Amino acid sequence: MSAASRARKVHRKAGGETLWRLSESLRRLRKARGYTQRELAKICGFSTSYIGNVEQGRVNITLANLEALAKGLSCWEEDLLGPPPS
């Protein structure tokens, strides 16, 4: 058995700062566009609870989901990960 096949899958979690920036930006952009969590979830194909969990910084989202959120909010992915405006 090779070393690669013996390797354990490691579950990594984004740092607190990254999750905080994502959650704050998502909430700010969602509200700026006048969407409820339910409306954004429907646009992006997610559950309302998933949107709530992302806004609370409880989940480590995939890049595909980040892209779907950005598309649903008509913004760039960087707008969701960058520092909030001053």
N, C-alpha and C positions, 0 to 999 in steps of 0.2 A: 504494500500500500504506500503510495507516494505521500510526501509531506502535505501537498496541496489537498489531497482527498481526506487527510486527517485533520485539517485545520477546522477549528470551530467557527461558526458564524458569530460575528461580533455585532451586537446592536448598539449603535452609537446614537447619542442624543445631541442635538445642537446645543450650543452654549446658551445660557440664560439671556445674555444680551441680544443674541440673534432672534431668539423666540420672542423676546419683548418687542424688538423693532418690528417684526412681522405682525404680531398681534395688534400693536398700536397703529401701524400703517393700514392694516386691513380694516380695522374698525373706522378709522378716520376717512379712508377712501369710500368705504361702503356708505357711511352716513352722508358724505359730501355728494354722492350720486343719488341719495334719497332711497336707497334700498334697505329693506328689512333683512334680517338674517335669512328668513324664509325665501324672500325673493332672490337674493344672491345665490342661495343654495340651489334653487330651481334653475337659474341661468347657467350655473357651472356644473350641474348634474351631481351635486352633493346632498347630503342630508343636512337639515337645519342644525342638528346636534354637532355635526362635523365643523360647520362654520363657527358655532359657539366655542367648540374646543380649540380651534385655531386662534380665535380671538382671545381666549384665556391662556394661550401659550401651553396647552396641555398635550399637543401632538407634534410630532416631528414629521412635517409633510414631505412628500416626494417632489422632485422637480416637475414632474408631470402635473401634479396638483397645483404647484405654484404657477405654472403656465396657465392652467385653467382659471385660477383666481384672477390673474392679471388680465386675461382675455375678457372675463366676465365684468371686470371693472374698467375695461378700456384703458389700461395703463401698461407700463413696462414692468417686468419682474423686479427690476432694480428699484422701482418705486415702492415695492412691498418690503424690500430688505434694507433699504438705505435708512439713514437716520431721519427721524421725524423733523419736519420744518420747525424752525425756531419761532 
